[in-house]
Amino acid sequence: MLDVKLFEMKAFLPMPYEEALSPRLKLAHEKLQKGSGAGGEFTGWVHLPREYDKEEFARIEAAASRIQSHSKALVVIGIGGSYLGARGVIDCLCSPNYNLKKKQTPNVYFVGNGLSSDALQEVLDLVAAEDFSVNVISKSGTTTEPAVAFRFFRAALERKYGKEGARARIYATTDKSRGALKSLADAEGWETFVVPDDVGGRYSVLTAVGLLPIAVAGVDIRALMDGAAQMMALCAEASYECPAWRYAAIRYELYRAGRSVELLACYDPAFRFMSEWWKQLYGESEGKEGKGLFPASVDFTADLHSMGQYIQEGKRLMFETVVRLGPSDCRLCVPMDTSDGDGLNFLAGESLDFIRDRAMEGTLLAHTEGGVPNIIVEAGGKTAEALGQLIYFFEYACGLSGYLLDVNPFNQPGVEAYKKNMFALLGKPGYEDQKAVLEAKLHK
């Protein structure tokens, strides 16, 4: 089971804090469990691992099997929480090189998360000669980036298979009953899955939003949900026995002590997009009202050769949370070299895991001695069950953290600011007055 450990934390927080913080954590915990806090209408994820829609889950598995049977590729169209969780899980459990590997399951391409013509055209070219399907994910259906991308891929499907043939290859994950995408899906006869009303996008990886692409890649989504359910049961206990309590408490105390940046680190490159998912989760949940830690991530050991200098000796504004995934799936040992020109024969016969773990321990010692506190999150391994535990752990700790800061962890009012400016500059009807004001500022 996942665990949270602290290393030499007394050097950074010499005073006990657990007992003093416990009443506030209990209140935050109660708000999550009962949905009684700010944004409580978006806490459906709290009990989701046990209370999810079993009929829809079976349809997700059936759709994944159908896509696997007739498609060489699945194009997933979504932005933010509509793709980061799924990509994180697939990269972590199946490999960042998943699309390059020989396998029985389809390639999975993620588009609609930016506005690059080159990136979009590249995926259009990659699937042009292949049988492919599309999973478009959007609560409203009007978010600019995925809506634009969907126009291209829908047209590509209809050119390739005709309108009738395309109908069987488009899957829409959207609102249960309203919105532009839901209306279009109903009119066209596409199979639909639900973005639950009570689950915000960044908490939605364990809904159809994440589960369909993950299942298409061959991940055991039942094991993923079982792992999340195990962590849900542990987090239901209102005490420091819950690892999410310990994580939320220590990061809050470090924040109060003046730390402003949290670096999420992992020694496995497959974790990169899980870190991207984590950054959205915590950035959107905490970063408001002038509050919140800035979530950043590093890939170790690679970033020790680029960011390592700043972490070791730069401004003391950060702490690290290190995710340890456990042993690799394969065992590679360093070969003996008769000439020993690189002087590494002292490592001959040792596994890369052994070397990695010593690098991890050496970094832990160096960074703490250099003034950077370290939290260690021990995951249960690189399995669907262990990743389900990790996902729920981070979600629950995030909810607790938001309430400790006295902010609503489930809204994102600041995200709308750039959208309004973009719509005005693009000439969207209704934004004419704002367009003139913005253009005047841009062309002073």
C-alpha positions as CSV (number, residue, x, y, z in Angstrom):
1,M,0.0,0.0,0.0
2,L,1.2,3.5,-0.8
3,D,3.0,5.3,2.1
4,V,4.3,8.8,2.8
5,K,7.6,9.3,4.5
6,L,9.5,12.4,5.6
7,F,13.3,12.7,5.7
8,E,15.1,14.9,8.2
9,M,12.0,17.2,8.4
10,K,12.9,18.4,11.9
11,A,15.6,20.5,10.3
12,F,12.9,22.5,8.5
13,L,9.9,22.2,10.9
14,P,11.4,21.8,14.4
15,M,8.0,22.3,16.1
16,P,5.4,19.6,16.3
17,Y,2.4,20.5,14.1
18,E,0.3,17.4,13.8
19,E,-1.9,17.9,16.9
20,A,-2.4,21.6,16.3
21,L,-3.4,21.0,12.6
22,S,-5.6,18.0,13.3
23,P,-8.9,19.9,13.9
24,R,-8.5,21.8,10.6
25,L,-7.7,18.6,8.8
26,K,-10.8,16.9,10.3
27,L,-12.9,19.8,9.2
28,A,-11.5,19.6,5.6
29,H,-12.0,15.8,5.7
30,E,-15.6,16.2,6.7
31,K,-16.2,18.7,3.9
32,L,-14.9,16.2,1.4
33,Q,-16.8,13.3,2.7
34,K,-20.1,15.1,3.0
35,G,-19.7,17.6,0.1
36,S,-20.4,20.4,2.5
37,G,-17.5,22.7,1.7
38,A,-17.0,25.3,-1.1
39,G,-17.4,23.6,-4.4
40,G,-19.0,20.6,-2.7
41,E,-21.2,20.0,-5.7
42,F,-18.0,18.8,-7.5
43,T,-16.9,16.1,-4.9
44,G,-18.5,13.2,-6.7
45,W,-15.0,11.8,-7.2
46,V,-14.6,11.2,-3.4
47,H,-16.8,8.0,-3.4
48,L,-16.5,7.3,-7.2
49,P,-14.2,4.2,-6.9
50,R,-17.0,2.3,-5.2
51,E,-20.1,4.1,-6.5
52,Y,-19.3,4.4,-10.2
53,D,-21.9,3.5,-12.9
54,K,-21.3,-0.2,-13.4
55,E,-23.5,-0.3,-16.6
56,E,-21.4,2.5,-18.2
57,F,-18.2,0.8,-17.1
58,A,-19.3,-2.3,-18.9
59,R,-20.0,-0.2,-22.0
60,I,-16.5,1.3,-21.8
61,E,-15.0,-2.1,-21.7
62,A,-17.1,-3.2,-24.7
63,A,-16.3,0.0,-26.7
64,A,-12.5,-0.5,-25.9
65,S,-12.7,-4.1,-27.2
66,R,-14.6,-3.0,-30.3
67,I,-12.0,-0.3,-31.0
68,Q,-9.2,-2.8,-30.5
69,S,-10.9,-5.2,-33.0
70,H,-11.2,-2.8,-35.9
71,S,-8.8,0.1,-35.4
72,K,-5.0,0.4,-35.5
73,A,-5.2,3.8,-33.8
74,L,-7.4,5.8,-31.5
75,V,-7.3,9.6,-31.7
76,V,-8.2,11.1,-28.3
77,I,-9.3,14.7,-28.6
78,G,-9.3,16.8,-25.4
79,I,-7.4,19.3,-23.3
80,G,-6.4,19.6,-19.7
81,G,-8.2,17.1,-17.5
82,S,-9.7,15.6,-20.6
83,Y,-6.4,14.0,-21.6
84,L,-3.6,14.4,-19.1
85,G,-4.7,11.6,-16.7
86,A,-5.2,9.1,-19.5
87,R,-1.9,9.9,-21.1
88,G,-0.2,9.8,-17.7
89,V,-1.5,6.3,-17.0
90,I,-0.8,4.9,-20.5
91,D,2.8,6.3,-20.5
92,C,3.4,5.0,-16.9
93,L,2.0,1.5,-17.4
94,C,2.5,0.9,-21.1
95,S,5.6,3.1,-21.8
96,P,6.2,6.6,-23.2
97,N,7.2,4.8,-26.4
98,Y,3.8,3.0,-26.5
99,N,3.0,4.0,-30.0
100,L,6.4,2.7,-31.3
101,K,6.1,-0.7,-29.7
102,K,4.9,-3.9,-31.4
103,K,1.7,-4.8,-29.7
104,Q,-1.9,-6.1,-30.2
105,T,-3.6,-2.9,-29.0
106,P,-4.0,0.3,-31.1
107,N,-1.8,3.3,-31.0
108,V,-3.2,6.1,-29.0
109,Y,-2.7,9.7,-30.2
110,F,-3.6,12.8,-28.1
111,V,-4.7,15.9,-30.0
112,G,-6.8,19.0,-29.3
113,N,-4.5,20.1,-26.5
114,G,-2.9,22.9,-28.4
115,L,-3.2,25.1,-31.5
116,S,-0.2,23.9,-33.6
117,S,-1.0,23.2,-37.3
118,D,2.2,21.1,-37.5
119,A,1.2,18.9,-34.6
120,L,-2.3,18.3,-35.8
121,Q,-1.3,17.6,-39.4
122,E,1.3,15.1,-38.2
123,V,-1.4,13.0,-36.5
124,L,-3.7,13.3,-39.5
125,D,-0.9,12.0,-41.6
126,L,0.0,9.2,-39.2
127,V,-3.6,7.8,-39.2
128,A,-4.4,8.5,-42.9
129,A,-3.5,5.0,-44.1
130,E,-4.7,3.2,-40.9
131,D,-8.1,2.2,-39.7
132,F,-8.8,4.5,-36.8
133,S,-11.4,5.7,-34.3
134,V,-11.9,9.0,-32.4
135,N,-12.8,9.7,-28.8
136,V,-13.7,13.4,-28.5
137,I,-13.9,14.5,-24.8
138,S,-15.5,17.8,-23.8
139,K,-18.1,18.7,-21.3
140,S,-19.5,21.5,-23.4
141,G,-18.2,20.7,-26.9
142,T,-17.3,24.4,-27.4
143,T,-13.8,24.5,-25.9
144,T,-11.7,26.0,-28.7
145,E,-8.8,23.6,-29.0
146,P,-10.6,20.2,-29.0
147,A,-13.6,21.6,-30.9
148,V,-11.3,22.8,-33.8
149,A,-9.3,19.5,-33.8
150,F,-12.5,17.4,-33.9
151,R,-13.7,19.2,-37.0
152,F,-10.5,17.9,-38.8
153,F,-10.7,14.4,-37.6
154,R,-14.5,14.0,-38.1
155,A,-14.0,15.2,-41.7
156,A,-11.1,12.7,-42.1
157,L,-13.3,9.8,-40.8
158,E,-16.2,10.7,-43.0
159,R,-14.0,11.0,-46.1
160,K,-12.4,7.6,-45.3
161,Y,-15.5,5.6,-44.2
162,G,-18.5,7.7,-45.3
163,K,-20.9,9.2,-42.9
164,E,-22.4,5.9,-41.9
165,G,-19.1,4.2,-41.4
166,A,-17.7,7.1,-39.4
167,R,-20.7,6.9,-37.1
168,A,-19.4,3.6,-35.6
169,R,-15.9,5.1,-35.0
170,I,-16.8,8.2,-33.1
171,Y,-17.2,8.1,-29.3
172,A,-18.2,11.3,-27.5
173,T,-17.4,11.7,-23.8
174,T,-19.5,14.7,-22.7
175,D,-22.3,16.0,-20.6
176,K,-25.1,13.6,-19.7
177,S,-27.9,15.7,-21.1
178,R,-26.9,19.1,-22.6
179,G,-24.3,21.0,-24.5
180,A,-23.1,21.3,-28.1
181,L,-21.3,18.0,-28.2
182,K,-24.1,16.0,-26.6
183,S,-26.6,17.5,-29.0
184,L,-24.4,16.7,-32.0
185,A,-23.7,13.2,-30.8
186,D,-27.4,12.5,-30.3
187,A,-28.2,13.9,-33.8
188,E,-25.5,11.9,-35.4
189,G,-26.0,8.7,-33.5
190,W,-22.5,8.4,-31.9
191,E,-22.0,6.4,-28.8
192,T,-21.7,8.6,-25.8
193,F,-20.1,8.4,-22.3
194,V,-20.7,10.8,-19.4
195,V,-18.6,13.4,-17.9
196,P,-20.3,13.4,-14.5
197,D,-21.9,16.7,-13.3
198,D,-20.3,16.3,-9.9
199,V,-16.7,15.6,-11.1
200,G,-14.5,18.4,-12.4
201,G,-12.2,17.8,-15.3
202,R,-8.9,17.6,-13.3
203,Y,-10.5,14.9,-11.0
204,S,-12.0,12.9,-13.9
205,V,-9.4,10.4,-14.8
206,L,-11.3,7.5,-13.1
207,T,-14.4,8.3,-15.1
208,A,-15.1,7.6,-18.8
209,V,-12.9,10.6,-19.6
210,G,-9.8,8.6,-18.7
211,L,-11.0,5.0,-18.6
212,L,-11.9,4.6,-22.3
213,P,-8.5,5.6,-23.8
214,I,-6.7,3.7,-20.9
215,A,-8.7,0.5,-21.6
216,V,-8.0,0.8,-25.4
217,A,-4.3,0.7,-24.6
218,G,-4.8,-2.6,-22.8
219,V,-4.6,-1.4,-19.2
220,D,-6.8,-3.4,-16.7
221,I,-9.2,-0.6,-15.7
222,R,-10.8,-2.9,-13.1
223,A,-7.5,-3.2,-11.3
224,L,-7.1,0.6,-11.6
225,M,-10.5,1.2,-9.9
226,D,-9.7,-1.5,-7.3
227,G,-6.5,0.4,-6.3
228,A,-8.4,3.7,-6.1
229,A,-11.1,2.0,-3.9
230,Q,-8.4,0.7,-1.5
231,M,-7.0,4.2,-1.1
232,M,-10.6,5.6,-0.8
233,A,-11.2,3.2,2.2
234,L,-7.9,4.3,3.8
235,C,-8.7,8.0,3.3
236,A,-12.1,7.6,4.9
237,E,-10.3,7.3,8.2
238,A,-10.0,10.8,9.8
239,S,-6.5,10.5,11.2
240,Y,-2.8,10.7,10.3
241,E,-3.0,7.0,9.5
242,C,-4.3,8.3,6.1
243,P,-1.3,9.1,3.9
244,A,-3.2,11.9,2.3
245,W,-3.5,13.6,5.7
246,R,0.2,13.3,6.2
247,Y,1.0,14.7,2.7
248,A,-1.5,17.6,2.9
249,A,-0.3,18.5,6.4
250,I,3.4,18.6,5.7
251,R,3.0,20.6,2.5
252,Y,0.7,23.1,4.2
253,E,3.2,23.5,7.0
254,L,6.1,24.0,4.6
255,Y,4.0,26.5,2.7
256,R,3.4,28.4,6.0
257,A,7.1,28.3,6.7
258,G,7.8,30.2,3.5
259,R,8.2,27.5,0.8
260,S,6.4,28.6,-2.4
261,V,7.3,25.9,-4.9
262,E,6.7,22.1,-4.8
263,L,8.8,20.0,-7.1
264,L,7.4,16.6,-8.0
265,A,10.2,14.3,-8.9
266,C,10.4,10.7,-10.1
267,Y,13.3,8.6,-11.2
268,D,11.3,6.9,-14.0
269,P,10.8,8.8,-17.3
270,A,7.5,7.0,-17.8
271,F,6.1,9.2,-15.0
272,R,6.5,12.5,-16.9
273,F,2.8,12.8,-17.9
274,M,1.6,11.7,-14.5
275,S,3.6,14.8,-13.3
276,E,1.8,16.9,-15.9
277,W,-1.6,15.6,-14.6
278,W,-0.5,16.4,-11.0
279,K,0.5,20.0,-12.0
280,Q,-2.9,20.7,-13.3
281,L,-4.6,19.1,-10.3
282,Y,-2.8,21.2,-7.8
283,G,-2.3,24.3,-9.8
284,E,-6.0,24.8,-10.6
285,S,-7.1,23.7,-7.2
286,E,-4.9,25.8,-5.0
287,G,-3.7,28.7,-7.1
288,K,-6.3,31.4,-6.3
289,E,-6.9,34.4,-4.1
290,G,-3.1,35.0,-4.0
291,K,-2.5,31.7,-2.3
292,G,-1.1,28.3,-3.1
293,L,2.2,26.4,-3.8
294,F,3.5,26.6,-7.4
295,P,3.5,23.0,-8.7
296,A,6.5,22.1,-10.8
297,S,8.1,18.8,-11.9
298,V,11.5,17.4,-12.6
299,D,12.6,14.1,-14.2
300,F,15.5,12.6,-12.3
301,T,18.2,11.7,-12.9
302,A,18.1,13.7,-16.2
303,D,17.2,17.0,-14.6
304,L,20.0,16.6,-12.0
305,H,22.3,17.6,-14.9
306,S,20.2,20.7,-15.8
307,M,18.1,21.9,-12.8
308,G,20.3,20.2,-10.2
309,Q,22.5,23.2,-9.6
310,Y,19.5,25.5,-8.8
311,I,17.9,22.9,-6.6
312,Q,21.1,22.4,-4.7
313,E,22.2,26.0,-4.3
314,G,19.6,28.4,-5.6
315,K,17.0,30.4,-3.7
316,R,15.5,28.3,-0.9
317,L,11.9,28.6,-2.0
318,M,11.1,24.9,-2.8
319,F,10.6,21.5,-1.4
320,E,10.6,18.2,-3.2
321,T,8.0,15.4,-3.3
322,V,9.7,12.3,-4.7
323,V,7.5,9.5,-6.1
324,R,9.2,6.1,-5.8
325,L,7.6,3.6,-8.1
326,G,9.6,0.5,-7.1
327,P,11.4,-2.1,-9.2
328,S,11.6,-2.0,-13.0
329,D,9.7,-4.5,-15.0
330,C,13.0,-5.9,-16.4
331,R,16.4,-6.4,-14.8
332,L,19.4,-5.0,-16.6
333,C,22.9,-5.5,-15.1
334,V,26.1,-3.6,-16.0
335,P,28.4,-5.7,-18.2
336,M,32.1,-6.2,-17.5
337,D,34.5,-4.4,-19.8
338,T,38.0,-5.9,-19.9
339,S,39.7,-2.6,-20.6
340,D,37.6,-0.7,-18.0
341,G,38.3,2.6,-19.9
342,D,35.4,4.3,-18.2
343,G,36.4,3.1,-14.8
344,L,33.0,1.5,-14.2
345,N,33.9,-2.1,-13.6
346,F,33.2,-1.6,-9.9
347,L,29.5,-1.6,-11.0
348,A,29.8,-4.7,-13.2
349,G,27.0,-7.1,-12.3
350,E,24.9,-4.5,-10.5
351,S,21.4,-3.8,-11.8
352,L,20.4,-0.4,-13.1
353,D,17.7,-0.4,-10.3
354,F,20.5,-0.7,-7.7
355,I,22.4,2.2,-9.3
356,R,19.2,4.3,-9.6
357,D,18.3,3.7,-5.9
358,R,21.8,4.8,-4.8
359,A,21.5,7.9,-7.0
360,M,18.1,8.6,-5.4
361,E,19.5,8.2,-1.9
362,G,22.6,10.4,-2.7
363,T,20.3,13.1,-4.1
364,L,18.0,12.9,-1.0
365,L,21.0,13.5,1.3
366,A,22.5,16.3,-0.9
367,H,19.3,18.2,-1.3
368,T,18.2,18.1,2.3
369,E,21.7,19.1,3.4
370,G,21.4,21.9,0.8
371,G,18.2,23.2,2.5
372,V,15.5,21.5,0.4
373,P,13.0,19.5,2.4
374,N,12.0,16.1,1.0
375,I,8.8,14.1,1.1
376,I,8.9,10.6,-0.2
377,V,5.7,9.0,-1.7
378,E,6.3,5.2,-1.8
379,A,4.0,3.7,-4.4
380,G,3.3,0.0,-4.5
381,G,4.9,-0.5,-7.9
382,K,4.1,0.1,-11.6
383,T,0.8,-1.7,-11.7
384,A,-2.7,-0.6,-12.5
385,E,-3.7,-1.2,-8.9
386,A,-0.8,0.8,-7.5
387,L,-1.4,3.7,-9.9
388,G,-5.1,3.7,-8.9
389,Q,-4.0,4.2,-5.3
390,L,-1.6,7.0,-6.3
391,I,-4.3,8.8,-8.3
392,Y,-6.8,8.8,-5.5
393,F,-4.2,9.7,-2.9
394,F,-3.2,12.8,-4.9
395,E,-6.8,13.8,-5.5
396,Y,-7.8,13.4,-1.8
397,A,-4.7,15.2,-0.5
398,C,-5.5,18.0,-3.0
399,G,-9.0,18.5,-1.7
400,L,-7.7,18.6,1.9
401,S,-5.0,21.1,0.8
402,G,-7.5,23.4,-0.8
403,Y,-9.7,23.6,2.3
404,L,-6.6,24.1,4.5
405,L,-5.9,27.2,2.4
406,D,-9.5,28.3,2.7
407,V,-10.0,28.3,-1.0
408,N,-12.5,26.4,-3.2
409,P,-10.4,23.5,-4.6
410,F,-13.0,22.7,-7.3
411,N,-13.3,25.9,-9.3
412,Q,-10.9,27.7,-11.7
413,P,-12.2,31.3,-12.2
414,G,-8.8,32.5,-13.5
415,V,-8.8,30.2,-16.5
416,E,-11.6,32.3,-18.1
417,A,-9.5,35.5,-18.4
418,Y,-7.4,34.4,-21.3
419,K,-10.4,32.8,-23.1
420,K,-12.3,36.0,-23.0
421,N,-9.4,37.9,-24.5
422,M,-8.8,35.2,-27.1
423,F,-12.5,35.2,-28.2
424,A,-12.5,39.0,-28.5
425,L,-9.3,39.0,-30.6
426,L,-10.6,36.2,-32.8
427,G,-13.8,38.2,-33.5
428,K,-16.3,36.0,-31.8
429,P,-19.8,37.6,-32.0
430,G,-20.6,39.5,-28.8
431,Y,-17.0,40.5,-28.1
432,E,-16.8,43.5,-30.5
433,D,-16.3,46.2,-27.9
434,Q,-13.7,44.3,-26.0
435,K,-11.8,43.5,-29.3
436,A,-11.3,47.2,-30.0
437,V,-10.0,47.8,-26.5
438,L,-7.6,44.9,-26.6
439,E,-6.3,45.7,-30.1
440,A,-5.6,49.3,-29.0
441,K,-3.5,48.0,-26.0
442,L,-1.6,45.6,-28.3
443,H,-0.7,48.2,-30.9
444,K,0.2,51.2,-28.7
